[in-house]
Amino acid sequence: MYLDHAATTPLRPEAKAAMEEGLRIWANPSSPHAEGRRVRAALEDARERVKRALGWDGEVIFTSGASEALWIALNRAKVERRIVSAVEHDAVFRAAPDAEIFSEDLPLDSQTILAIQHVNSETGVINPVSAMEPTISQAGAMLLSDCSQSAGKLDLPDADMLVISAHKFGGPIGIGALLVRDFALLQPIGGHERGYRQGTENVPGAMGMAAALEAVPWSTSKNERADFAAKFGETLLSFGAQADYIFALSHPTMSAQALLIRLDAMGFAVSAGSACSSGTLKKSRVLDAFGIDDDTASRTIRVSLGWNTTPEELDRFADAWRSLS
């Protein structure tokens, strides 16, 4: 039973069908001949469909995923200073290793880009990005929001740049996008995607991403996910506003490593945090930034739901969790 959708979620059948069509018509979209023009038209159609599905009226730069989109935003933005929140995904810190950590007393100006994620991948906390945008804009700074865990699930926040990842909402691995309010915010580097990214475009991936965004809503309703959360009571780490598809669960006695082993043996796929760092025995940097004490953090796992999670699966997991001792 797969409950690790925040790491990656299964490919939707609509996305698979779109990718198969993309592979059937494949040619280099930059080629001037008829086949190339045909594929270019499919690429641009996918771009417009992504924009329409997300309600985005700016520009879309297709990338190989969220990590590349974050790198472009943080390294090609026309600014001199980078500030990131302490709970950002590791990809943000790899893209901007010298960035300052955000605090309310840090001044913002027109030479600053501020990265604030929309939904935290380990806790499900929803940051009030849209509420922060007017203050950041008034200071003249750029606002970048990593929406890898919210795109296709929640309305996107107001920001100058947004990052999405297709394999988090049922699209294929290897495709993502940087949504940019205005190309003038970025320094071009030549190559493809209007000169803002190098490398031949992944047209089948772009078509699959568009189809996944257009697919029907999740099979698990919000009320069912809320009921699932309620069944855990005090075991659910609560941080305030949370997405109802990522849950941080703390067991009263068992370590995270023991929990993963026991649950895996019982047939449940869950994790101890972000997939890029779950293999380490170190305390989660994110939980530490949220102020969770070492003991509680060592007993905390992540359960994340996806588009094909069923109420029956949630009931079975709840029963299994209560049986652990």
C-alpha positions in Angstrom: 0.0 0.0 0.0 1.7 3.1 -1.3 1.5 6.1 1.1 4.6 8.0 0.0 3.2 10.3 -2.7 5.1 13.3 -1.5 8.2 11.5 -2.8 6.6 10.6 -6.1 3.1 9.6 -7.2 2.1 7.0 -9.8 1.6 8.1 -13.4 -2.0 8.9 -14.2 -3.4 7.0 -17.2 -4.2 10.2 -18.9 -0.5 11.3 -18.7 0.7 7.9 -20.0 -1.6 8.2 -23.0 -0.4 11.7 -23.7 3.2 10.6 -23.5 2.6 7.7 -25.9 1.2 10.2 -28.4 4.3 12.4 -27.9 6.6 9.5 -28.6 4.6 8.6 -31.8 5.1 12.1 -33.2 8.6 12.6 -31.9 11.1 14.8 -33.7 13.3 17.7 -32.4 11.0 20.6 -31.9 13.7 23.0 -33.0 14.1 21.4 -36.4 12.7 23.6 -39.3 11.1 20.7 -41.3 7.5 19.6 -41.2 8.0 17.0 -38.5 9.9 19.4 -36.3 7.2 22.0 -36.7 4.5 19.5 -35.8 6.3 18.6 -32.6 6.8 22.3 -31.8 3.1 22.9 -32.1 2.5 20.0 -29.7 5.0 21.5 -27.2 3.4 25.0 -27.4 0.0 23.4 -27.0 1.2 21.6 -23.8 2.6 24.9 -22.6 -0.8 26.7 -23.0 -2.6 23.8 -21.4 -0.3 23.9 -18.3 -0.9 27.6 -18.0 -4.7 27.2 -18.3 -4.9 24.3 -15.9 -2.9 26.3 -13.3 -4.6 29.6 -13.9 -1.2 31.2 -14.7 -1.1 34.2 -17.0 2.7 34.6 -17.1 5.4 32.5 -18.9 6.2 28.8 -18.6 9.8 27.4 -19.0 9.8 23.6 -19.2 12.7 22.1 -17.2 13.9 18.6 -16.3 12.2 19.0 -12.9 11.8 21.2 -9.8 15.6 21.1 -9.0 16.5 22.6 -12.3 13.7 25.1 -12.2 14.9 26.2 -8.7 18.5 26.5 -10.0 17.4 28.7 -12.9 15.3 31.0 -10.7 17.9 31.4 -8.0 20.9 31.7 -10.3 19.5 33.6 -13.3 17.3 36.1 -11.5 18.5 39.6 -12.0 19.4 40.1 -8.3 22.5 40.2 -6.2 21.1 38.7 -3.0 19.2 35.4 -2.2 17.2 34.7 0.9 15.5 31.4 1.6 13.3 30.1 4.4 14.9 27.6 6.8 12.4 24.8 5.9 13.0 24.8 2.1 13.7 21.6 0.2 17.4 20.6 0.0 17.3 21.4 -3.7 16.9 25.1 -2.8 20.0 25.0 -0.6 22.0 23.2 -3.4 20.9 25.8 -5.9 21.8 28.7 -3.6 24.4 27.4 -1.1 25.3 31.0 0.0 21.8 32.2 0.5 20.8 33.9 3.7 18.2 32.3 6.0 15.0 34.3 6.1 14.1 36.2 9.3 11.6 39.0 9.7 14.3 41.6 10.5 16.2 41.0 7.2 15.7 44.0 4.9 14.4 43.4 1.4 15.1 45.5 -1.7 15.1 45.4 -5.4 18.3 43.3 -5.5 16.8 40.4 -3.5 15.0 37.2 -4.4 13.1 35.5 -1.5 12.3 31.8 -1.7 9.3 30.7 0.4 7.9 27.2 -0.4 4.1 26.8 -0.6 3.6 23.4 1.1 6.3 21.8 3.1 7.2 18.3 1.9 7.7 16.8 5.4 5.0 18.3 7.4 2.3 19.5 5.0 2.5 23.1 6.5 1.0 25.6 4.1 2.9 28.9 4.1 0.8 32.1 3.5 2.8 33.0 0.4 0.0 35.1 -1.1 -0.4 37.1 2.1 3.3 37.8 2.1 3.4 38.9 -1.5 2.2 42.5 -1.1 4.9 43.3 1.5 7.6 41.7 -0.5 6.5 43.4 -3.7 6.3 46.8 -2.0 10.0 46.4 -0.9 10.9 45.7 -4.6 12.1 42.2 -4.0 11.2 39.1 -6.1 9.2 36.3 -4.6 9.9 32.7 -5.6 7.7 29.9 -4.3 8.4 26.2 -4.6 5.0 24.6 -5.4 6.2 21.1 -6.0 3.9 19.8 -3.3 0.9 22.0 -4.1 0.6 22.3 -7.9 -2.4 20.3 -9.1 -3.8 20.1 -5.6 -4.2 23.6 -4.2 -4.6 27.0 -5.8 -1.2 28.4 -6.6 0.0 31.5 -4.6 0.7 34.9 -5.9 4.5 35.2 -6.7 6.9 36.4 -9.3 8.1 32.8 -10.0 6.7 29.4 -9.1 8.2 26.0 -9.4 6.3 22.8 -10.2 7.2 19.1 -10.6 5.1 16.8 -12.7 5.8 13.6 -10.9 4.3 15.0 -7.7 0.8 15.2 -9.2 0.6 12.2 -11.5 2.7 13.4 -14.4 6.0 11.8 -15.6 9.4 12.0 -13.9 11.9 14.2 -15.7 9.7 17.2 -16.4 8.9 20.3 -14.4 8.5 24.0 -15.0 9.5 27.4 -13.9 6.5 29.8 -14.0 7.7 33.3 -14.5 5.6 36.4 -14.3 7.9 38.2 -16.8 10.9 37.0 -18.7 12.6 40.3 -17.9 13.1 39.0 -14.3 15.7 36.5 -15.6 19.0 36.7 -17.4 18.9 34.5 -20.5 21.7 31.9 -21.1 20.9 30.9 -24.7 19.7 27.6 -26.0 16.0 26.6 -25.9 12.9 27.6 -24.0 13.1 31.2 -25.3 16.8 31.2 -24.4 16.4 30.5 -20.7 17.3 26.8 -20.7 19.7 24.6 -22.5 18.9 21.1 -23.8 16.3 19.7 -26.3 12.8 20.0 -24.9 11.1 16.9 -23.5 7.9 17.1 -25.5 6.4 13.7 -24.5 7.0 14.8 -20.8 5.4 18.2 -21.3 2.4 16.6 -22.9 2.1 14.1 -20.0 2.4 16.9 -17.5 -0.4 18.9 -19.2 -2.7 15.8 -19.3 -2.0 15.1 -15.6 -3.0 18.6 -14.6 -6.2 18.4 -16.6 -7.1 15.0 -15.1 -10.0 14.4 -12.8 -9.6 15.4 -9.1 -8.3 13.0 -6.5 -10.4 10.0 -5.7 -10.1 10.7 -2.0 -12.3 13.6 -0.9 -11.2 16.3 1.5 -13.6 15.1 4.1 -12.2 11.6 3.9 -8.6 12.9 4.4 -9.8 15.0 7.3 -11.3 11.9 8.9 -8.1 10.1 8.4 -6.2 12.9 10.2 -8.7 12.9 13.0 -8.1 9.2 13.7 -4.6 9.9 14.8 -5.4 12.5 17.5 -2.2 13.4 19.4 0.0 11.3 17.2 -0.4 13.9 14.4 2.2 16.7 14.6 0.2 19.9 14.1 1.8 23.1 12.9 -1.2 25.2 12.0 -2.4 25.4 8.4 -1.7 22.1 6.8 -2.3 20.4 3.5 -4.7 17.5 4.0 -2.5 15.1 2.0 0.9 15.2 3.9 1.0 14.1 7.6 3.8 14.1 10.1 3.1 11.3 12.6 5.0 10.8 15.8 4.8 7.5 17.6 4.9 7.7 21.4 7.7 5.1 21.8 9.1 3.7 18.5 11.9 5.2 16.5 11.3 6.3 12.9 13.6 3.6 11.6 11.7 0.9 13.6 8.4 2.3 12.4 9.5 2.1 8.7 10.7 -1.5 9.1 7.5 -2.6 10.9 5.2 -0.8 8.5 7.1 -2.0 5.5 6.7 -5.6 6.8 3.0 -4.9 7.1 2.8 -3.8 3.5 2.8 0.0 3.9 5.2 2.3 2.0 5.9 5.4 4.0 9.0 7.5 4.7 10.9 9.3 7.4 10.8 12.6 5.5 12.0 14.0 2.2 13.1 11.3 -0.2 16.5 13.1 -0.8 17.4 12.9 2.9 15.4 9.9 4.3 18.4 7.6 4.1 20.3 9.5 6.7 20.1 8.9 10.5 20.6 12.6 11.2 17.7 14.6 12.6 15.6 16.2 9.9 16.7 19.7 9.2 13.1 20.7 8.5 11.8 19.4 11.8 14.6 21.1 13.6 13.7 24.4 11.9 10.1 23.9 13.0 11.3 23.7 16.6 10.6 20.0 17.1 12.7 18.5 19.9 15.2 15.7 19.1 13.2 13.0 20.8 10.0 13.7 19.0 11.7 14.1 15.7 13.4 10.7 16.1 9.9 9.1 16.4 8.3 10.9 13.4 7.4 9.5 10.0 5.7 11.0 7.0 2.5 9.6 5.5 1.5 11.3 2.2 -1.6 10.6 0.0 -2.1 10.8 -3.7 -4.6 10.9 -6.5 -5.3 7.2 -6.3 -5.4 6.8 -2.5 -8.6 5.2 -1.3 -10.6 5.6 1.9 -10.1 1.8 2.5 -6.4 2.2 2.3 -6.5 5.0 4.9 -8.6 2.9 7.2 -6.2 0.0 6.9 -3.3 2.2 7.7 -5.0 3.7 10.7 -5.7 0.2 12.1 -2.1 -0.8 11.5 -0.8 2.4 13.2 -2.9 1.8 16.3 -1.6 -1.8 16.5 2.1 -0.7 16.7 3.7 -0.9 20.1 
